[in-house]
Amino acid sequence: MPPESLSFVAGVRPGGSVPVPVPVPAPAPVRKALLQGSRKPSGRAPRVRRDVLFWLGCAGFALSLALVTTLTPHRIWGACAAVGYGVAAEFARRAPRPWSGRSAVAALLGSVVVPLAFMIVAGAAQSEVRVVEQSGGLLLHSGSPYLPHPAGVDDYNPYLPGMALFGIPHALFGGTPLADARVWFCAAFLASMLVAARRSGRNSLGMGGGSGAGAAVLVLAAFPAVALPLAVGGVDLPVIGLMCLGLALAGRGGSGTAAGLAMGAAAALKWTAWPLLPVGLVLLAVTAGRRAAVRAGVVAVLGAAVAVVPAALADPHAFVEHVVLFPLGEGGVHSPAASPLPGYLLATYVPGGSVLAMAALAAAAVGVAVSLAVRPPRTVVAAADRLALGLGLAMCLIPATRFGYLVYPLVLAAWFRRTELVAAARRVGRLVGAGVGRG
């Protein structure tokens, strides 16, 4: 025992009366203070936690959006989300381990729950929410979710008939908060991603006490590229969730029926899900054999047809006008999707640019199809990457497009390799911490 940690009392030597000092251990708090005081300072500042940096970056994005946007729903989201992300960063800083459940919940509350509830009460939303809710009423009353003679942009419904199901609660129960289509978009997305996380077998997120599929879905939902559409619109998110679920089920093999159902449900919502079919079926052929892939293909096509064909036959002219011509920019009213991506720039500023853009889109589709035949994906990560590549090219080359569509390749590319992303974040955190220490 070191002398610094001892105290002395007077004692008596055996056989004599001369007092001698007898060592007695000092109290534990005193020993701890003495030992800490004897240590030399390391000269290095503590590392900056990667989760703190992540939430601070999200807060900066949300605040910037709130300051620069002219769209009221986006401004509301930015103000609420900036506060939520800031609270999440503070919780992360105080947590003993990274990626605490409290920080993820705070971020989700600030970036999704609070702004969504506020906008539902205030009646603020992107136009596609009202389009879906109107299509639900039309489907119930006429058998077709499409107006026969659309006059304005908000009269057009560019989604496949399955999307109208999310508008049926509003048609049945009016303006009650739970009837808002965004509530059902959010529920479908979170449920699909949760099942996909459990089926993919890649649930480790490196989160202290909140590890697992649920924590991974919370962090994904709180990420700005996902949280923003969840709160203001969200029409693409149930499609993405079902696509991820279809890939996860295809990657596990099996009979192919469950994977076919998930892929067919996604295909019944929006054209953007149809590239999933060849990629998912090729993956299933590798993991479970051709018979399972054929079975899944039949189930997917039949499931999509049950949703699409009756509505298309109810009013074929309206179906083509809304679902085919309008998304291509060839309808009676031009689509408001006009982000300056290559397809839009070609169609707008180059003579015959629409034809060139569609030719480039067709070439990209052929290239992805050839890659599936020559080098089929053998893992769900490889299949998700191939699908993300194809969709990313399509989103850039479609004449009527917007930056928000890039959430498809972003989620697909990141979700199934989330373990690798966490490892990369740890390396970044170590580098930043080392830089702060040297400073």
C-alpha positions in Angstrom: 0.0 0.0 0.0 1.5 3.4 -1.0 2.3 5.7 1.9 0.1 8.4 0.5 -2.9 6.3 1.2 -2.1 5.6 4.9 -2.8 7.6 8.0 -1.0 6.9 11.4 -2.2 6.5 14.9 -0.2 6.1 18.1 0.4 2.6 19.2 2.4 0.7 22.0 5.3 -1.5 21.2 4.8 -5.0 22.7 6.7 -5.2 26.0 7.2 -1.5 26.4 5.5 1.8 26.8 7.1 3.7 23.9 4.4 5.0 21.5 5.0 4.1 17.8 3.1 5.1 14.7 0.7 2.4 13.4 -0.4 2.7 9.7 -4.2 2.7 9.2 -5.8 2.8 5.7 -7.3 6.2 4.9 -11.0 6.4 3.9 -11.8 5.4 0.3 -12.7 8.9 -0.9 -9.4 10.2 0.4 -7.4 7.5 -1.2 -9.2 8.1 -4.6 -8.6 11.9 -4.4 -4.9 11.3 -3.5 -4.4 8.8 -6.3 -6.1 11.0 -8.9 -4.0 14.0 -7.8 -0.8 12.0 -8.2 -1.6 11.1 -11.9 -0.1 13.2 -14.5 -2.4 14.9 -17.0 -2.5 13.1 -20.3 -2.6 16.3 -22.3 -5.3 14.9 -24.6 -8.8 16.3 -24.8 -11.7 13.7 -24.7 -12.8 12.4 -28.0 -15.8 13.9 -29.6 -18.5 11.3 -29.6 -19.7 10.2 -33.1 -23.4 10.2 -32.1 -23.1 13.8 -30.7 -21.6 14.9 -34.0 -24.3 13.1 -35.9 -27.2 14.8 -34.1 -25.4 18.2 -34.2 -25.1 17.8 -37.9 -28.8 17.0 -38.2 -29.6 20.0 -36.1 -27.6 22.3 -38.4 -29.3 20.9 -41.5 -32.8 21.4 -39.9 -32.0 24.9 -38.8 -30.6 25.9 -42.2 -33.7 24.6 -43.9 -36.0 26.5 -41.6 -34.1 29.7 -42.4 -34.0 29.4 -46.2 -37.1 27.5 -47.3 -40.2 29.3 -48.5 -42.5 26.3 -47.9 -44.5 26.5 -44.7 -44.5 22.7 -43.9 -40.7 22.6 -44.4 -40.2 25.7 -42.2 -42.3 24.1 -39.4 -40.4 20.9 -39.7 -37.0 22.7 -39.6 -37.8 24.6 -36.5 -39.1 21.6 -34.6 -36.4 19.2 -35.8 -33.6 21.6 -34.9 -34.7 21.6 -31.3 -35.2 17.8 -31.2 -31.8 17.1 -32.7 -30.2 19.6 -30.3 -31.8 17.8 -27.3 -30.7 14.5 -28.8 -27.1 15.7 -29.0 -27.2 16.8 -25.3 -28.6 13.4 -24.3 -25.9 11.7 -26.3 -23.2 13.8 -24.7 -24.4 12.8 -21.2 -25.0 9.1 -22.0 -22.3 6.6 -20.8 -22.4 4.8 -24.1 -22.9 6.0 -27.7 -26.3 5.8 -29.5 -28.4 5.9 -26.4 -32.1 5.2 -26.7 -33.0 8.5 -25.1 -31.2 10.5 -27.8 -32.9 8.5 -30.6 -36.3 9.0 -29.0 -35.7 12.8 -28.5 -34.6 13.1 -32.2 -37.7 11.2 -33.3 -40.0 13.3 -31.2 -38.5 16.5 -32.5 -38.2 15.6 -36.1 -41.3 13.5 -36.7 -43.9 13.3 -33.9 -44.1 16.9 -32.8 -44.0 18.5 -36.3 -46.4 15.9 -37.7 -48.9 16.5 -34.9 -48.6 20.3 -35.2 -49.1 20.2 -39.0 -52.1 17.8 -38.7 -53.8 20.2 -36.3 -52.9 23.3 -38.4 -53.8 21.6 -41.7 -50.4 22.0 -43.3 -49.0 19.4 -45.6 -47.5 18.8 -49.0 -50.0 18.6 -51.9 -49.5 14.8 -52.3 -51.2 14.2 -49.0 -54.4 15.8 -50.2 -54.1 14.0 -53.5 -53.9 10.6 -51.8 -56.8 11.4 -49.4 -58.9 12.6 -52.4 -58.1 9.4 -54.3 -59.3 7.3 -51.4 -62.7 8.9 -51.6 -62.9 8.6 -55.3 -62.0 4.9 -55.1 -64.8 4.3 -52.6 -67.4 6.1 -54.7 -66.5 5.4 -58.3 -64.1 2.4 -58.3 -61.3 4.6 -59.8 -59.0 6.8 -57.7 -58.5 9.2 -60.7 -60.5 12.2 -61.7 -61.8 11.8 -65.3 -61.1 15.4 -66.3 -58.2 16.8 -64.2 -57.9 20.6 -64.5 -55.0 21.5 -62.2 -51.9 20.0 -60.7 -53.6 19.0 -57.5 -56.2 17.1 -59.5 -53.6 14.7 -60.8 -52.9 11.4 -59.0 -49.6 10.0 -60.4 -49.7 7.0 -58.1 -50.8 3.5 -58.8 -54.2 2.5 -57.3 -52.8 0.8 -54.2 -51.7 4.2 -52.9 -55.4 5.2 -52.6 -55.8 2.8 -49.7 -53.9 5.2 -47.5 -56.6 7.8 -48.2 -59.5 5.6 -47.3 -59.3 6.5 -43.5 -59.7 10.1 -44.4 -62.7 9.3 -46.7 -64.4 7.3 -43.9 -63.6 9.4 -40.8 -63.1 12.9 -42.1 -60.6 15.3 -40.6 -59.8 13.4 -37.4 -56.0 13.4 -36.7 -55.7 9.6 -37.0 -57.3 9.7 -40.4 -54.5 11.8 -41.9 -52.8 9.8 -44.7 -49.3 10.7 -43.2 -50.1 8.7 -40.1 -50.7 5.6 -42.2 -47.7 6.3 -44.4 -45.6 6.4 -41.2 -47.1 3.3 -39.7 -46.6 1.3 -42.9 -43.0 2.5 -43.3 -42.0 1.8 -39.7 -43.6 -1.7 -39.6 -42.0 -2.7 -42.9 -38.6 -1.5 -41.9 -38.8 -3.3 -38.5 -39.7 -6.6 -40.1 -37.0 -6.1 -42.7 -34.4 -5.4 -40.0 -35.4 -8.6 -38.2 -35.5 -10.7 -41.4 -32.2 -9.4 -42.7 -30.3 -10.6 -39.7 -28.2 -7.4 -39.5 -29.5 -5.7 -36.4 -26.4 -4.6 -34.7 -26.2 -0.9 -34.7 -23.6 -0.4 -32.0 -26.0 1.3 -29.7 -25.5 0.9 -26.0 -28.7 -0.1 -24.4 -30.9 0.4 -27.5 -29.3 -2.0 -29.9 -31.3 -4.2 -32.2 -33.9 -3.8 -34.9 -36.1 -1.3 -33.0 -33.2 1.1 -32.3 -32.0 0.9 -35.9 -35.5 1.8 -37.2 -35.7 4.7 -34.7 -32.4 6.2 -35.9 -33.4 5.7 -39.6 -36.8 7.4 -39.0 -35.1 10.3 -37.2 -32.5 10.9 -40.1 -33.4 14.2 -41.8 -33.9 12.6 -45.3 -36.5 10.3 -43.8 -37.9 12.4 -41.0 -38.7 15.4 -43.3 -41.0 13.4 -45.7 -42.5 11.5 -42.8 -43.7 14.8 -41.3 -44.7 16.8 -44.4 -45.6 14.2 -47.1 -44.3 10.7 -46.8 -45.8 9.2 -49.9 -42.6 7.4 -51.0 -41.7 6.0 -47.6 -44.2 3.0 -47.5 -42.9 2.1 -51.0 -39.3 2.1 -49.7 -40.3 0.1 -46.6 -42.0 -2.6 -48.7 -39.0 -2.7 -51.1 -36.6 -3.2 -48.2 -38.9 -5.9 -46.8 -39.1 -7.7 -50.2 -35.3 -7.7 -50.5 -34.8 -8.9 -46.9 -37.2 -11.8 -47.5 -35.6 -12.6 -50.8 -32.2 -12.7 -49.2 -33.3 -15.3 -46.7 -34.5 -17.7 -49.4 -37.5 -19.8 -48.5 -40.5 -20.6 -50.7 -40.6 -17.1 -52.2 -44.3 -16.5 -51.3 -43.6 -13.9 -48.6 -41.1 -12.1 -50.7 -43.5 -12.1 -53.6 -46.3 -10.6 -51.5 -44.0 -7.8 -50.2 -42.8 -7.0 -53.7 -46.3 -7.1 -55.2 -47.6 -4.7 -52.5 -44.8 -2.2 -53.3 -45.5 -2.5 -57.0 -49.1 -1.7 -56.4 -48.3 1.7 -54.9 -45.9 3.4 -57.3 -44.0 2.8 -60.5 -40.7 3.5 -58.7 -41.1 0.0 -57.0 -41.2 -2.0 -60.2 -37.3 -2.2 -60.6 -37.4 -4.2 -57.4 -39.0 -7.1 -59.2 -36.1 -8.2 -61.4 -33.5 -7.5 -58.7 -35.4 -9.3 -56.0 -36.2 -12.3 -58.2 -32.6 -12.7 -59.3 -31.5 -12.6 -55.6 -34.2 -15.2 -54.7 -33.1 -17.4 -57.6 -29.5 -17.4 -56.1 -30.6 -17.9 -52.5 -33.5 -20.3 -52.9 -33.5 -21.6 -56.5 -35.4 -20.8 -59.7 -38.6 -22.4 -58.6 -38.9 -20.1 -55.6 -38.1 -17.1 -57.8 -40.8 -18.1 -60.3 -43.3 -18.6 -57.5 -42.4 -15.2 -56.0 -42.7 -13.5 -59.4 -46.2 -15.0 -60.0 -47.3 -13.9 -56.5 -45.9 -10.4 -57.0 -47.5 -9.8 -60.4 -50.9 -11.2 -59.3 -50.8 -9.2 -56.1 -50.1 -6.0 -58.1 -52.6 -6.8 -60.7 -55.4 -7.3 -58.2 -54.8 -3.7 -57.1 -54.1 -2.1 -60.4 -56.2 -3.7 -63.1 -59.7 -3.1 -61.7 -59.0 0.6 -61.3 -57.3 0.8 -64.7 -60.3 -0.8 -66.4 -62.8 1.4 -64.6 -61.5 4.4 -66.5 -58.6 3.5 -68.9 -58.3 7.1 -70.2 -57.9 8.6 -66.8 -55.5 5.9 -65.7 -53.2 6.6 -68.7 -53.5 10.4 -68.2 -52.7 10.3 -64.5 -50.2 7.5 -64.1 -48.4 7.4 -67.4 -48.5 10.8 -69.2 -48.4 13.1 -66.2 -45.2 11.7 -64.5 -43.4 11.9 -67.9 -44.3 15.5 -68.2 -46.7 14.8 -71.2 -50.0 15.3 -69.5 -52.5 18.2 -69.9 -50.7 19.9 -67.0 -47.0 19.8 -66.4 -45.7 18.1 -63.3 -44.4 20.4 -60.6 -41.4 18.0 -60.1 -38.7 20.2 -61.6 -35.5 19.8 -59.7 -32.4 20.6 -61.9 -31.3 17.0 -62.4 -29.9 15.8 -65.8 -33.3 14.6 -67.1 -35.1 17.8 -66.4 -32.3 19.9 -67.8 -32.2 17.9 -71.0 -36.0 18.1 -71.4 -36.0 21.9 -70.7 -33.0 23.3 -72.5 -32.1 20.9 -75.2 -34.1 20.5 -78.4 -35.6 17.0 -78.4 -34.3 16.7 -74.8 -37.2 14.6 -73.6 -36.4 11.9 -76.2 -32.8 12.0 -75.2 -33.6 11.7 -71.5 -35.9 8.8 -72.1 -33.2 7.1 -74.3 -30.7 7.6 -71.6 -33.1 6.1 -69.1 -33.7 3.1 -71.3 -30.0 2.6 -71.7 -29.5 2.7 -68.0 -32.2 0.1 -67.5 -30.7 -2.2 -70.1 -27.3 -1.8 -68.4 -28.7 -2.8 -65.0 -30.5 -5.7 -66.6 -27.3 -6.9 -68.3 -25.4 -6.7 -65.0 -28.1 -8.8 -63.3 -27.6 -11.5 -66.0 -23.8 -11.4 -66.1 -23.1 -10.9 -62.4 -26.3 -11.7 -60.3 -26.2 -10.4 -56.7 -25.6 -13.1 -54.2 -26.3 -11.2 -51.0 -29.0 -8.8 -49.9 -26.4 -6.0 -49.7 -25.3 -6.5 -53.3 -28.9 -6.6 -54.4 -29.8 -3.4 -52.6 -26.7 -1.7 -54.1 -27.8 -2.8 -57.6 -31.3 -1.6 -57.0 -30.0 1.7 -55.5 -27.8 2.2 -58.6 -30.7 1.6 -61.0 -33.1 3.8 -59.1 -30.5 6.6 -58.7 -29.9 6.7 -62.4 -33.7 6.7 -63.1 -34.3 9.5 -60.6 -31.7 11.6 -62.3 -32.8 10.9 -65.9 -36.6 11.1 -65.6 -37.7 14.5 -67.2 -40.1 15.3 -64.3 -38.0 14.6 -61.2 -37.2 16.1 -57.8 -34.3 15.8 -55.3 -36.7 14.1 -52.8 -36.8 11.0 -54.9 -33.1 10.3 -54.1 -34.3 9.0 -50.7 -34.9 5.7 -52.5 -31.2 4.9 -53.3 -30.1 6.5 -50.1 -32.1 4.3 -47.8 -31.5 1.1 -50.0 -27.8 1.6 -50.1 -27.5 2.4 -46.3 -30.0 0.2 -44.6 -28.6 -3.2 -45.3 -25.1 -2.1 -44.5 -25.8 -0.2 -41.4 -23.3 -2.2 -39.4 -20.5 -1.1 -41.8 -21.8 2.5 -41.5 -21.5 2.4 -37.7 -17.9 1.1 -38.0 -17.1 4.0 -40.4 -18.7 6.4 -37.9 -16.5 5.1 -35.2 -13.4 5.7 -37.3 -14.6 9.2 -38.0 -15.2 9.8 -34.3 -11.7 8.6 -33.4 -10.1 10.9 -36.1 -12.1 13.9 -34.9 -11.3 13.1 -31.3 -7.6 12.8 -32.1 -7.7 16.2 -33.9 -9.4 17.9 -30.9 -6.8 16.3 -28.6 -3.9 17.6 -30.7 -5.5 21.0 -30.7 
